[in-house]
Amino acid sequence: MFAAVAAALLVALALALTRSFLGPTVFDRAQAANTVGTIALLLLAVIGFLTDRPEFLDLALVYGLLNVIGTIAVLKYFQYGNLGDSGDVDDGVQR
Amino acid sequence: MSALIFFVSWICLAAGGLFCVTGALGLVRMPDFYTRMHAASVTETLGAGLILLGLLLQAGLTLIAVKLLMIGLLIFFTSPTATHALAKAAYARGLKPLLATDGSSSSKP
């Protein structure tokens, strides 16, 4: 049954990868990458139970932390053009 | 009692897998970026939540359960943050939502 859940997660992973290849804008790709990260985190947790090795949960935790930092760094880069910007640019959007 | 917990945990795992596939399918099929973001959030809330709940019920009261709770807490806080940053970045870069125009029935039921 864990194998069935892992298979479902692999199908979801393939679909998210499809969007990351198709995605017309960079934000579609960033969204797909974030989803791939979340699904990979779940897949790591399920594989830990499938093979009876709960150490995989630590890997899943680290992967989740890296996933969110990576997503926010990529988005900051594509919103402001560099990573050291304070964010005070006048692009007409109310914050 | 343990048979009941076992049963409930398999129900949660199966539903979680289903929601993950549903969310990823929406990510491929939805027409524009903002609707895709909405579909992807299904994976991150219901999918992840139900799978982690199912694994939590399988683990029982051990250190594994604490780690699973930590992963759940991490997803609970970081996935809305990432979604918010994504929507804000896309909108600030001028990506407009796809809206129904007069005469088209694309967003009507």
N, CA and C atoms of all chains as a GROMACS GRO file, in nm:
protein
  612
    1MET      N    1   0.082  -0.121   0.000
    1MET     CA    2   0.000   0.000   0.000
    1MET      C    3   0.085   0.126   0.000
    2PHE      N    4   0.198   0.124   0.076
    2PHE     CA    5   0.292   0.236   0.067
    2PHE      C    6   0.343   0.249  -0.076
    3ALA      N    7   0.360   0.134  -0.143
    3ALA     CA    8   0.408   0.136  -0.282
    3ALA      C    9   0.306   0.204  -0.372
    4ALA      N   10   0.175   0.183  -0.344
    4ALA     CA   11   0.071   0.247  -0.425
    4ALA      C   12   0.076   0.398  -0.407
    5VAL      N   13   0.094   0.443  -0.282
    5VAL     CA   14   0.103   0.587  -0.257
    5VAL      C   15   0.226   0.645  -0.326
    6ALA      N   16   0.339   0.571  -0.319
    6ALA     CA   17   0.461   0.617  -0.385
    6ALA      C   18   0.440   0.627  -0.536
    7ALA      N   19   0.366   0.530  -0.594
    7ALA     CA   20   0.339   0.534  -0.738
    7ALA      C   21   0.253   0.654  -0.773
    8ALA      N   22   0.151   0.683  -0.689
    8ALA     CA   23   0.066   0.800  -0.714
    8ALA      C   24   0.149   0.927  -0.708
    9LEU      N   25   0.242   0.935  -0.611
    9LEU     CA   26   0.327   1.053  -0.600
    9LEU      C   27   0.418   1.066  -0.721
   10LEU      N   28   0.465   0.951  -0.775
   10LEU     CA   29   0.550   0.957  -0.894
   10LEU      C   30   0.472   1.009  -1.014
   11VAL      N   31   0.343   0.967  -1.025
   11VAL     CA   32   0.259   1.018  -1.135
   11VAL      C   33   0.244   1.170  -1.121
   12ALA      N   34   0.217   1.216  -0.998
   12ALA     CA   35   0.202   1.360  -0.974
   12ALA      C   36   0.332   1.434  -1.007
   13LEU      N   37   0.446   1.370  -0.973
   13LEU     CA   38   0.576   1.429  -1.003
   13LEU      C   39   0.595   1.445  -1.153
   14ALA      N   40   0.554   1.342  -1.230
   14ALA     CA   41   0.568   1.348  -1.376
   14ALA      C   42   0.482   1.460  -1.433
   15LEU      N   43   0.359   1.477  -1.378
   15LEU     CA   44   0.271   1.583  -1.428
   15LEU      C   45   0.329   1.722  -1.398
   16ALA      N   46   0.384   1.737  -1.276
   16ALA     CA   47   0.444   1.866  -1.241
   16ALA      C   48   0.565   1.894  -1.329
   17LEU      N   49   0.642   1.791  -1.360
   17LEU     CA   50   0.757   1.809  -1.450
   17LEU      C   51   0.712   1.850  -1.589
   18THR      N   52   0.597   1.793  -1.634
   18THR     CA   53   0.542   1.831  -1.764
   18THR      C   54   0.514   1.981  -1.767
   19ARG      N   55   0.454   2.032  -1.659
   19ARG     CA   56   0.426   2.176  -1.656
   19ARG      C   57   0.554   2.256  -1.655
   20SER      N   58   0.657   2.207  -1.586
   20SER     CA   59   0.782   2.284  -1.582
   20SER      C   60   0.849   2.286  -1.719
   21PHE      N   61   0.824   2.184  -1.804
   21PHE     CA   62   0.877   2.190  -1.940
   21PHE      C   63   0.789   2.277  -2.029
   22LEU      N   64   0.655   2.269  -2.012
   22LEU     CA   65   0.563   2.343  -2.099
   22LEU      C   66   0.561   2.491  -2.067
   23GLY      N   67   0.561   2.522  -1.934
   23GLY     CA   68   0.530   2.652  -1.878
   23GLY      C   69   0.569   2.771  -1.964
   24PRO      N   70   0.472   2.854  -2.010
   24PRO     CA   71   0.509   2.966  -2.097
   24PRO      C   72   0.590   3.073  -2.025
   25THR      N   73   0.560   3.103  -1.898
   25THR     CA   74   0.636   3.205  -1.826
   25THR      C   75   0.727   3.140  -1.724
   26VAL      N   76   0.820   3.218  -1.672
   26VAL     CA   77   0.914   3.166  -1.574
   26VAL      C   78   0.842   3.135  -1.443
   27PHE      N   79   0.728   3.205  -1.418
   27PHE     CA   80   0.657   3.183  -1.293
   27PHE      C   81   0.587   3.048  -1.292
   28ASP      N   82   0.542   3.004  -1.413
   28ASP     CA   83   0.486   2.870  -1.422
   28ASP      C   84   0.592   2.766  -1.385
   29ARG      N   85   0.713   2.790  -1.435
   29ARG     CA   86   0.821   2.695  -1.405
   29ARG      C   87   0.856   2.698  -1.256
   30ALA      N   88   0.854   2.820  -1.196
   30ALA     CA   89   0.885   2.829  -1.053
   30ALA      C   90   0.778   2.758  -0.971
   31GLN      N   91   0.651   2.775  -1.012
   31GLN     CA   92   0.542   2.705  -0.943
   31GLN      C   93   0.559   2.554  -0.956
   32ALA      N   94   0.593   2.508  -1.077
   32ALA     CA   95   0.611   2.364  -1.098
   32ALA      C   96   0.728   2.313  -1.015
   33ALA      N   97   0.837   2.392  -1.006
   33ALA     CA   98   0.951   2.349  -0.927
   33ALA      C   99   0.915   2.339  -0.780
   34ASN      N  100   0.832   2.434  -0.732
   34ASN     CA  101   0.789   2.430  -0.592
   34ASN      C  102   0.703   2.306  -0.567
   35THR      N  103   0.614   2.275  -0.661
   35THR     CA  104   0.530   2.155  -0.646
   35THR      C  105   0.615   2.028  -0.650
   36VAL      N  106   0.713   2.025  -0.742
   36VAL     CA  107   0.804   1.910  -0.747
   36VAL      C  108   0.874   1.891  -0.613
   37GLY      N  109   0.916   2.003  -0.553
   37GLY     CA  110   0.982   1.995  -0.423
   37GLY      C  111   0.892   1.938  -0.316
   38THR      N  112   0.766   1.986  -0.312
   38THR     CA  113   0.671   1.936  -0.211
   38THR      C  114   0.645   1.787  -0.231
   39ILE      N  115   0.626   1.745  -0.359
   39ILE     CA  116   0.596   1.605  -0.385
   39ILE      C  117   0.718   1.518  -0.353
   40ALA      N  118   0.839   1.570  -0.382
   40ALA     CA  119   0.960   1.494  -0.350
   40ALA      C  120   0.974   1.476  -0.199
   41LEU      N  121   0.936   1.580  -0.124
   41LEU     CA  122   0.938   1.570   0.023
   41LEU      C  123   0.846   1.458   0.071
   42LEU      N  124   0.724   1.456   0.016
   42LEU     CA  125   0.629   1.352   0.055
   42LEU      C  126   0.678   1.215   0.012
   43LEU      N  127   0.739   1.208  -0.108
   43LEU     CA  128   0.789   1.081  -0.160
   43LEU      C  129   0.900   1.028  -0.070
   44LEU      N  130   0.987   1.118  -0.023
   44LEU     CA  131   1.094   1.076   0.069
   44LEU      C  132   1.034   1.019   0.197
   45ALA      N  133   0.932   1.085   0.252
   45ALA     CA  134   0.869   1.036   0.376
   45ALA      C  135   0.807   0.899   0.352
   46VAL      N  136   0.737   0.882   0.238
   46VAL     CA  137   0.670   0.754   0.210
   46VAL      C  138   0.773   0.644   0.186
   47ILE      N  139   0.884   0.678   0.116
   47ILE     CA  140   0.988   0.576   0.091
   47ILE      C  141   1.053   0.535   0.222
   48GLY      N  142   1.067   0.630   0.316
   48GLY     CA  143   1.118   0.595   0.448
   48GLY      C  144   1.034   0.489   0.515
   49PHE      N  145   0.900   0.499   0.501
   49PHE     CA  146   0.813   0.398   0.560
   49PHE      C  147   0.815   0.269   0.478
   50LEU      N  148   0.824   0.285   0.344
   50LEU     CA  149   0.821   0.168   0.254
   50LEU      C  150   0.939   0.076   0.280
   51THR      N  151   1.058   0.134   0.299
   51THR     CA  152   1.176   0.051   0.320
   51THR      C  153   1.211   0.036   0.467
   52ASP      N  154   1.122   0.086   0.557
   52ASP     CA  155   1.142   0.075   0.701
   52ASP      C  156   1.270   0.144   0.748
   53ARG      N  157   1.300   0.256   0.687
   53ARG     CA  158   1.419   0.332   0.729
   53ARG      C  159   1.377   0.475   0.760
   54PRO      N  160   1.337   0.504   0.885
   54PRO     CA  161   1.282   0.636   0.917
   54PRO      C  162   1.383   0.749   0.909
   55GLU      N  163   1.512   0.719   0.880
   55GLU     CA  164   1.610   0.828   0.865
   55GLU      C  165   1.574   0.917   0.746
   56PHE      N  166   1.498   0.861   0.652
   56PHE     CA  167   1.459   0.938   0.535
   56PHE      C  168   1.378   1.062   0.573
   57LEU      N  169   1.314   1.060   0.692
   57LEU     CA  170   1.235   1.176   0.733
   57LEU      C  171   1.324   1.297   0.756
   58ASP      N  172   1.448   1.275   0.803
   58ASP     CA  173   1.540   1.387   0.820
   58ASP      C  174   1.574   1.450   0.686
   59LEU      N  175   1.596   1.361   0.587
   59LEU     CA  176   1.622   1.412   0.452
   59LEU      C  177   1.503   1.492   0.403
   60ALA      N  178   1.381   1.444   0.432
   60ALA     CA  179   1.261   1.515   0.387
   60ALA      C  180   1.254   1.653   0.450
   61LEU      N  181   1.288   1.663   0.579
   61LEU     CA  182   1.287   1.794   0.647
   61LEU      C  183   1.384   1.891   0.580
   62VAL      N  184   1.507   1.844   0.556
   62VAL     CA  185   1.608   1.932   0.495
   62VAL      C  186   1.564   1.971   0.354
   63TYR      N  187   1.504   1.875   0.281
   63TYR     CA  188   1.459   1.904   0.147
   63TYR      C  189   1.350   2.011   0.149
   64GLY      N  190   1.259   2.004   0.247
   64GLY     CA  191   1.154   2.106   0.257
   64GLY      C  192   1.211   2.243   0.283
   65LEU      N  193   1.312   2.252   0.373
   65LEU     CA  194   1.373   2.382   0.402
   65LEU      C  195   1.441   2.439   0.279
   66LEU      N  196   1.518   2.352   0.207
   66LEU     CA  197   1.587   2.400   0.087
   66LEU      C  198   1.488   2.443  -0.020
   67ASN      N  199   1.375   2.370  -0.028
   67ASN     CA  200   1.275   2.398  -0.130
   67ASN      C  201   1.220   2.540  -0.116
   68VAL      N  202   1.183   2.577   0.006
   68VAL     CA  203   1.121   2.709   0.022
   68VAL      C  204   1.224   2.820   0.003
   69ILE      N  205   1.348   2.798   0.052
   69ILE     CA  206   1.451   2.900   0.033
   69ILE      C  207   1.480   2.918  -0.115
   70GLY      N  208   1.490   2.805  -0.188
   70GLY     CA  209   1.516   2.812  -0.332
   70GLY      C  210   1.406   2.884  -0.406
   71THR      N  211   1.280   2.851  -0.374
   71THR     CA  212   1.168   2.915  -0.443
   71THR      C  213   1.169   3.066  -0.421
   72ILE      N  214   1.189   3.108  -0.296
   72ILE     CA  215   1.182   3.251  -0.266
   72ILE      C  216   1.301   3.324  -0.327
   73ALA      N  217   1.420   3.259  -0.330
   73ALA     CA  218   1.536   3.323  -0.393
   73ALA      C  219   1.513   3.343  -0.542
   74VAL      N  220   1.462   3.239  -0.610
   74VAL     CA  221   1.437   3.249  -0.755
   74VAL      C  222   1.335   3.359  -0.783
   75LEU      N  223   1.228   3.365  -0.701
   75LEU     CA  224   1.125   3.466  -0.724
   75LEU      C  225   1.179   3.605  -0.700
   76LYS      N  226   1.263   3.622  -0.596
   76LYS     CA  227   1.319   3.754  -0.571
   76LYS      C  228   1.406   3.796  -0.688
   77TYR      N  229   1.482   3.700  -0.742
   77TYR     CA  230   1.567   3.733  -0.856
   77TYR      C  231   1.483   3.776  -0.976
   78PHE      N  232   1.373   3.705  -1.003
   78PHE     CA  233   1.295   3.740  -1.122
   78PHE      C  234   1.206   3.859  -1.099
   79GLN      N  235   1.180   3.896  -0.972
   79GLN     CA  236   1.101   4.017  -0.949
   79GLN      C  237   1.188   4.142  -0.953
   80TYR      N  238   1.308   4.137  -0.892
   80TYR     CA  239   1.389   4.258  -0.878
   80TYR      C  240   1.515   4.258  -0.964
   81GLY      N  241   1.553   4.146  -1.021
   81GLY     CA  242   1.670   4.144  -1.108
   81GLY      C  243   1.799   4.110  -1.038
   82ASN      N  244   1.806   4.124  -0.904
   82ASN     CA  245   1.923   4.073  -0.832
   82ASN      C  246   1.880   4.029  -0.693
   83LEU      N  247   1.973   3.960  -0.623
   83LEU     CA  248   1.933   3.902  -0.495
   83LEU      C  249   1.962   3.993  -0.376
   84GLY      N  250   2.044   4.101  -0.398
   84GLY     CA  251   2.078   4.188  -0.287
   84GLY      C  252   1.990   4.310  -0.277
   85ASP      N  253   1.889   4.318  -0.365
   85ASP     CA  254   1.804   4.437  -0.370
   85ASP      C  255   1.717   4.444  -0.244
   86SER      N  256   1.694   4.570  -0.197
   86SER     CA  257   1.612   4.584  -0.078
   86SER      C  258   1.464   4.571  -0.110
   87GLY      N  259   1.430   4.575  -0.238
   87GLY     CA  260   1.289   4.562  -0.276
   87GLY      C  261   1.219   4.693  -0.295
   88ASP      N  262   1.289   4.808  -0.277
   88ASP     CA  263   1.224   4.938  -0.291
   88ASP      C  264   1.232   4.986  -0.436
   89VAL      N  265   1.155   4.924  -0.523
   89VAL     CA  266   1.152   4.971  -0.662
   89VAL      C  267   1.012   5.021  -0.691
   90ASP      N  268   1.004   5.120  -0.779
   90ASP     CA  269   0.875   5.177  -0.811
   90ASP      C  270   0.824   5.112  -0.939
   91ASP      N  271   0.747   5.007  -0.925
   91ASP     CA  272   0.692   4.943  -1.044
   91ASP      C  273   0.540   4.957  -1.048
   92GLY      N  274   0.487   5.052  -0.970
   92GLY     CA  275   0.345   5.083  -0.979
   92GLY      C  276   0.255   4.988  -0.905
   93VAL      N  277   0.311   4.896  -0.825
   93VAL     CA  278   0.227   4.801  -0.754
   93VAL      C  279   0.220   4.842  -0.608
   94GLN      N  280   0.100   4.848  -0.553
   94GLN     CA  281   0.081   4.882  -0.412
   94GLN      C  282   0.130   4.767  -0.325
   95ARG      N  283   0.216   4.799  -0.223
   95ARG     CA  284   0.256   4.692  -0.130
   95ARG      C  285   0.212   4.728   0.011
   96MET      N  286  -0.899  -0.189   1.810
   96MET     CA  287  -0.864  -0.047   1.807
   96MET      C  288  -0.750  -0.022   1.709
   97SER      N  289  -0.648  -0.107   1.713
   97SER     CA  290  -0.535  -0.085   1.623
   97SER      C  291  -0.576  -0.113   1.479
   98ALA      N  292  -0.671  -0.206   1.460
   98ALA     CA  293  -0.721  -0.233   1.324
   98ALA      C  294  -0.792  -0.110   1.271
   99LEU      N  295  -0.866  -0.040   1.360
   99LEU     CA  296  -0.936   0.082   1.318
   99LEU      C  297  -0.836   0.191   1.277
  100ILE      N  298  -0.730   0.208   1.360
  100ILE     CA  299  -0.629   0.308   1.328
  100ILE      C  300  -0.562   0.275   1.195
  101PHE      N  301  -0.534   0.145   1.174
  101PHE     CA  302  -0.474   0.099   1.050
  101PHE      C  303  -0.561   0.136   0.931
  102PHE      N  304  -0.691   0.106   0.944
  102PHE     CA  305  -0.787   0.133   0.836
  102PHE      C  306  -0.792   0.282   0.805
  103VAL      N  307  -0.807   0.364   0.911
  103VAL     CA  308  -0.816   0.510   0.891
  103VAL      C  309  -0.689   0.563   0.826
  104SER      N  310  -0.574   0.507   0.866
  104SER     CA  311  -0.448   0.556   0.810
  104SER      C  312  -0.438   0.524   0.662
  105TRP      N  313  -0.486   0.403   0.621
  105TRP     CA  314  -0.482   0.371   0.478
  105TRP      C  315  -0.578   0.459   0.398
  106ILE      N  316  -0.696   0.489   0.460
  106ILE     CA  317  -0.789   0.581   0.393
  106ILE      C  318  -0.722   0.716   0.369
  107CYS      N  319  -0.655   0.767   0.475
  107CYS     CA  320  -0.587   0.897   0.463
  107CYS      C  321  -0.480   0.892   0.356
  108LEU      N  322  -0.399   0.785   0.353
  108LEU     CA  323  -0.291   0.776   0.255
  108LEU      C  324  -0.346   0.771   0.113
  109ALA      N  325  -0.452   0.691   0.092
  109ALA     CA  326  -0.509   0.679  -0.042
  109ALA      C  327  -0.568   0.812  -0.088
  110ALA      N  328  -0.642   0.879   0.004
  110ALA     CA  329  -0.701   1.008  -0.033
  110ALA      C  330  -0.593   1.111  -0.060
  111GLY      N  331  -0.485   1.108   0.020
  111GLY     CA  332  -0.375   1.201  -0.001
  111GLY      C  333  -0.309   1.181  -0.136
  112GLY      N  334  -0.286   1.055  -0.174
  112GLY     CA  335  -0.228   1.028  -0.306
  112GLY      C  336  -0.318   1.076  -0.417
  113LEU      N  337  -0.449   1.054  -0.399
  113LEU     CA  338  -0.546   1.099  -0.500
  113LEU      C  339  -0.543   1.251  -0.515
  114PHE      N  340  -0.538   1.322  -0.399
  114PHE     CA  341  -0.537   1.469  -0.405
  114PHE      C  342  -0.408   1.520  -0.468
  115CYS      N  343  -0.295   1.449  -0.442
  115CYS     CA  344  -0.168   1.491  -0.505
  115CYS      C  345  -0.178   1.481  -0.656
  116VAL      N  346  -0.233   1.367  -0.705
  116VAL     CA  347  -0.246   1.350  -0.850
  116VAL      C  348  -0.344   1.453  -0.907
  117THR      N  349  -0.454   1.481  -0.834
  117THR     CA  350  -0.551   1.580  -0.880
  117THR      C  351  -0.487   1.718  -0.895
  118GLY      N  352  -0.410   1.758  -0.791
  118GLY     CA  353  -0.346   1.889  -0.795
  118GLY      C  354  -0.247   1.899  -0.910
  119ALA      N  355  -0.169   1.792  -0.932
  119ALA     CA  356  -0.070   1.795  -1.039
  119ALA      C  357  -0.138   1.795  -1.175
  120LEU      N  358  -0.250   1.725  -1.186
  120LEU     CA  359  -0.327   1.725  -1.311
  120LEU      C  360  -0.379   1.866  -1.340
  121GLY      N  361  -0.428   1.933  -1.233
  121GLY     CA  362  -0.473   2.071  -1.249
  121GLY      C  363  -0.360   2.162  -1.292
  122LEU      N  364  -0.240   2.135  -1.243
  122LEU     CA  365  -0.123   2.214  -1.281
  122LEU      C  366  -0.097   2.204  -1.430
  123VAL      N  367  -0.128   2.089  -1.490
  123VAL     CA  368  -0.108   2.073  -1.634
  123VAL      C  369  -0.225   2.130  -1.713
  124ARG      N  370  -0.349   2.109  -1.663
  124ARG     CA  371  -0.467   2.135  -1.744
  124ARG      C  372  -0.523   2.276  -1.735
  125MET      N  373  -0.494   2.348  -1.624
  125MET     CA  374  -0.557   2.479  -1.603
  125MET      C  375  -0.510   2.582  -1.706
  126PRO      N  376  -0.596   2.681  -1.740
  126PRO     CA  377  -0.566   2.767  -1.855
  126PRO      C  378  -0.463   2.876  -1.831
  127ASP      N  379  -0.452   2.933  -1.712
  127ASP     CA  380  -0.353   3.040  -1.696
  127ASP      C  381  -0.282   3.028  -1.562
  128PHE      N  382  -0.181   3.114  -1.542
  128PHE     CA  383  -0.090   3.097  -1.430
  128PHE      C  384  -0.160   3.098  -1.294
  129TYR      N  385  -0.254   3.193  -1.274
  129TYR     CA  386  -0.315   3.208  -1.141
  129TYR      C  387  -0.405   3.089  -1.108
  130THR      N  388  -0.475   3.036  -1.211
  130THR     CA  389  -0.557   2.916  -1.184
  130THR      C  390  -0.468   2.795  -1.158
  131ARG      N  391  -0.352   2.790  -1.225
  131ARG     CA  392  -0.260   2.678  -1.199
  131ARG      C  393  -0.209   2.683  -1.056
  132MET      N  394  -0.185   2.806  -1.007
  132MET     CA  395  -0.138   2.821  -0.870
  132MET      C  396  -0.243   2.769  -0.772
  133HIS      N  397  -0.370   2.796  -0.805
  133HIS     CA  398  -0.479   2.746  -0.722
  133HIS      C  399  -0.481   2.593  -0.721
  134ALA      N  400  -0.461   2.532  -0.838
  134ALA     CA  401  -0.461   2.386  -0.844
  134ALA      C  402  -0.344   2.327  -0.768
  135ALA      N  403  -0.228   2.394  -0.777
  135ALA     CA  404  -0.110   2.340  -0.709
  135ALA      C  405  -0.125   2.345  -0.558
  136SER      N  406  -0.207   2.439  -0.507
  136SER     CA  407  -0.221   2.447  -0.362
  136SER      C  408  -0.298   2.327  -0.306
  137VAL      N  409  -0.374   2.258  -0.393
  137VAL     CA  410  -0.442   2.135  -0.348
  137VAL      C  411  -0.338   2.032  -0.305
  138THR      N  412  -0.231   2.020  -0.387
  138THR     CA  413  -0.124   1.926  -0.352
  138THR      C  414  -0.061   1.961  -0.218
  139GLU      N  415  -0.041   2.092  -0.195
  139GLU     CA  416   0.035   2.132  -0.077
  139GLU      C  417  -0.048   2.133   0.050
  140THR      N  418  -0.181   2.142   0.040
  140THR     CA  419  -0.261   2.141   0.162
  140THR      C  420  -0.321   2.004   0.188
  141LEU      N  421  -0.420   1.964   0.106
  141LEU     CA  422  -0.489   1.838   0.131
  141LEU      C  423  -0.399   1.718   0.104
  142GLY      N  424  -0.326   1.719  -0.009
  142GLY     CA  425  -0.242   1.605  -0.042
  142GLY      C  426  -0.137   1.580   0.064
  143ALA      N  427  -0.055   1.682   0.091
  143ALA     CA  428   0.051   1.666   0.190
  143ALA      C  429  -0.007   1.638   0.329
  144GLY      N  430  -0.114   1.712   0.366
  144GLY     CA  431  -0.173   1.695   0.498
  144GLY      C  432  -0.223   1.554   0.521
  145LEU      N  433  -0.296   1.500   0.423
  145LEU     CA  434  -0.354   1.366   0.442
  145LEU      C  435  -0.246   1.259   0.441
  146ILE      N  436  -0.146   1.272   0.352
  146ILE     CA  437  -0.039   1.170   0.350
  146ILE      C  438   0.038   1.173   0.482
  147LEU      N  439   0.069   1.293   0.532
  147LEU     CA  440   0.143   1.301   0.659
  147LEU      C  441   0.058   1.250   0.774
  148LEU      N  442  -0.074   1.275   0.771
  148LEU     CA  443  -0.162   1.223   0.877
  148LEU      C  444  -0.166   1.071   0.874
  149GLY      N  445  -0.172   1.014   0.751
  149GLY     CA  446  -0.171   0.868   0.739
  149GLY      C  447  -0.042   0.808   0.792
  150LEU      N  448   0.072   0.869   0.758
  150LEU     CA  449   0.200   0.818   0.808
  150LEU      C  450   0.210   0.834   0.959
  151LEU      N  451   0.152   0.946   1.010
  151LEU     CA  452   0.153   0.972   1.155
  151LEU      C  453   0.078   0.863   1.230
  152LEU      N  454  -0.038   0.821   1.173
  152LEU     CA  455  -0.116   0.715   1.238
  152LEU      C  456  -0.041   0.581   1.231
  153GLN      N  457   0.036   0.559   1.123
  153GLN     CA  458   0.115   0.436   1.114
  153GLN      C  459   0.229   0.437   1.214
  154ALA      N  460   0.285   0.556   1.242
  154ALA     CA  461   0.405   0.562   1.325
  154ALA      C  462   0.375   0.541   1.472
  155GLY      N  463   0.258   0.586   1.520
  155GLY     CA  464   0.230   0.577   1.662
  155GLY      C  465   0.307   0.684   1.739
  156LEU      N  466   0.314   0.669   1.872
  156LEU     CA  467   0.378   0.772   1.954
  156LEU      C  468   0.529   0.747   1.964
  157THR      N  469   0.602   0.786   1.860
  157THR     CA  470   0.747   0.767   1.860
  157THR      C  471   0.814   0.896   1.815
  158LEU      N  472   0.947   0.891   1.803
  158LEU     CA  473   1.022   1.007   1.753
  158LEU      C  474   0.987   1.033   1.607
  159ILE      N  475   0.953   0.925   1.534
  159ILE     CA  476   0.913   0.939   1.394
  159ILE      C  477   0.792   1.030   1.382
  160ALA      N  478   0.697   1.014   1.476
  160ALA     CA  479   0.576   1.097   1.474
  160ALA      C  480   0.612   1.244   1.494
  161VAL      N  481   0.711   1.271   1.581
  161VAL     CA  482   0.753   1.410   1.605
  161VAL      C  483   0.812   1.469   1.477
  162LYS      N  484   0.895   1.387   1.408
  162LYS     CA  485   0.955   1.436   1.283
  162LYS      C  486   0.847   1.462   1.179
  163LEU      N  487   0.747   1.373   1.171
  163LEU     CA  488   0.638   1.394   1.076
  163LEU      C  489   0.561   1.521   1.108
  164LEU      N  490   0.539   1.546   1.239
  164LEU     CA  491   0.472   1.670   1.279
  164LEU      C  492   0.553   1.792   1.238
  165MET      N  493   0.687   1.782   1.252
  165MET     CA  494   0.774   1.893   1.212
  165MET      C  495   0.761   1.919   1.062
  166ILE      N  496   0.760   1.810   0.982
  166ILE     CA  497   0.744   1.827   0.836
  166ILE      C  498   0.610   1.892   0.806
  167GLY      N  499   0.504   1.847   0.878
  167GLY     CA  500   0.372   1.905   0.856
  167GLY      C  501   0.369   2.053   0.889
  168LEU      N  502   0.433   2.089   1.002
  168LEU     CA  503   0.438   2.230   1.044
  168LEU      C  504   0.515   2.312   0.940
  169LEU      N  505   0.625   2.255   0.889
  169LEU     CA  506   0.706   2.324   0.787
  169LEU      C  507   0.622   2.354   0.664
  170ILE      N  508   0.550   2.251   0.615
  170ILE     CA  509   0.467   2.272   0.495
  170ILE      C  510   0.356   2.372   0.526
  171PHE      N  511   0.298   2.362   0.646
  171PHE     CA  512   0.188   2.451   0.686
  171PHE      C  513   0.231   2.597   0.679
  172PHE      N  514   0.355   2.628   0.719
  172PHE     CA  515   0.398   2.768   0.718
  172PHE      C  516   0.462   2.810   0.586
  173THR      N  517   0.539   2.722   0.523
  173THR     CA  518   0.616   2.767   0.407
  173THR      C  519   0.536   2.767   0.278
  174SER      N  520   0.439   2.678   0.261
  174SER     CA  521   0.373   2.673   0.131
  174SER      C  522   0.284   2.795   0.104
  175PRO      N  523   0.210   2.850   0.204
  175PRO     CA  524   0.141   2.977   0.178
  175PRO      C  525   0.238   3.091   0.151
  176THR      N  526   0.353   3.091   0.221
  176THR     CA  527   0.453   3.196   0.198
  176THR      C  528   0.503   3.192   0.055
  177ALA      N  529   0.536   3.071   0.007
  177ALA     CA  530   0.588   3.057  -0.128
  177ALA      C  531   0.482   3.096  -0.231
  178THR      N  532   0.356   3.055  -0.206
  178THR     CA  533   0.248   3.089  -0.299
  178THR      C  534   0.226   3.239  -0.305
  179HIS      N  535   0.231   3.304  -0.186
  179HIS     CA  536   0.213   3.449  -0.181
  179HIS      C  537   0.325   3.520  -0.257
  180ALA      N  538   0.450   3.476  -0.234
  180ALA     CA  539   0.563   3.538  -0.302
  180ALA      C  540   0.552   3.519  -0.452
  181LEU      N  541   0.505   3.402  -0.493
  181LEU     CA  542   0.491   3.371  -0.636
  181LEU      C  543   0.387   3.462  -0.700
  182ALA      N  544   0.270   3.475  -0.635
  182ALA     CA  545   0.165   3.559  -0.692
  182ALA      C  546   0.210   3.704  -0.697
  183LYS      N  547   0.277   3.750  -0.592
  183LYS     CA  548   0.321   3.890  -0.585
  183LYS      C  549   0.426   3.917  -0.692
  184ALA      N  550   0.521   3.824  -0.708
  184ALA     CA  551   0.626   3.843  -0.808
  184ALA      C  552   0.566   3.844  -0.948
  185ALA      N  553   0.472   3.752  -0.974
  185ALA     CA  554   0.413   3.744  -1.108
  185ALA      C  555   0.332   3.869  -1.138
  186TYR      N  556   0.255   3.918  -1.038
  186TYR     CA  557   0.172   4.036  -1.060
  186TYR      C  558   0.259   4.160  -1.077
  187ALA      N  559   0.367   4.168  -0.997
  187ALA     CA  560   0.455   4.285  -1.008
  187ALA      C  561   0.527   4.288  -1.142
  188ARG      N  562   0.550   4.171  -1.202
  188ARG     CA  563   0.613   4.168  -1.334
  188ARG      C  564   0.511   4.185  -1.446
  189GLY      N  565   0.384   4.209  -1.413
  189GLY     CA  566   0.286   4.246  -1.514
  189GLY      C  567   0.212   4.129  -1.576
  190LEU      N  568   0.214   4.015  -1.512
  190LEU     CA  569   0.138   3.901  -1.564
  190LEU      C  570  -0.008   3.919  -1.523
  191LYS      N  571  -0.097   3.934  -1.623
  191LYS     CA  572  -0.237   3.963  -1.592
  191LYS      C  573  -0.316   3.833  -1.583
  192PRO      N  574  -0.412   3.827  -1.490
  192PRO     CA  575  -0.499   3.709  -1.483
  192PRO      C  576  -0.587   3.700  -1.607
  193LEU      N  577  -0.619   3.578  -1.644
  193LEU     CA  578  -0.708   3.555  -1.759
  193LEU      C  579  -0.851   3.578  -1.712
  194LEU      N  580  -0.917   3.681  -1.767
  194LEU     CA  581  -1.053   3.712  -1.724
  194LEU      C  582  -1.150   3.687  -1.839
  195ALA      N  583  -1.275   3.658  -1.804
  195ALA     CA  584  -1.376   3.638  -1.907
  195ALA      C  585  -1.415   3.772  -1.964
  196THR      N  586  -1.421   3.784  -2.096
  196THR     CA  587  -1.469   3.907  -2.158
  196THR      C  588  -1.618   3.894  -2.184
  197ASP      N  589  -1.681   4.009  -2.214
  197ASP     CA  590  -1.824   4.005  -2.246
  197ASP      C  591  -1.845   3.922  -2.372
  198GLY      N  592  -1.946   3.834  -2.367
  198GLY     CA  593  -1.976   3.754  -2.484
  198GLY      C  594  -1.910   3.619  -2.482
  199SER      N  595  -1.800   3.605  -2.405
  199SER     CA  596  -1.741   3.471  -2.393
  199SER      C  597  -1.794   3.406  -2.267
  200SER      N  598  -1.810   3.276  -2.268
  200SER     CA  599  -1.868   3.207  -2.153
  200SER      C  600  -1.764   3.118  -2.088
  201SER      N  601  -1.634   3.153  -2.104
  201SER     CA  602  -1.530   3.059  -2.061
  201SER      C  603  -1.525   3.042  -1.910
  202SER      N  604  -1.566   3.145  -1.831
  202SER     CA  605  -1.556   3.130  -1.687
  202SER      C  606  -1.693   3.114  -1.624
  203LYS      N  607  -1.796   3.096  -1.707
  203LYS     CA  608  -1.928   3.075  -1.649
  203LYS      C  609  -1.955   2.926  -1.636
  204PRO      N  610  -2.035   2.886  -1.539
  204PRO     CA  611  -2.059   2.743  -1.518
  204PRO      C  612  -2.141   2.679  -1.630
   0.00000   0.00000   0.00000
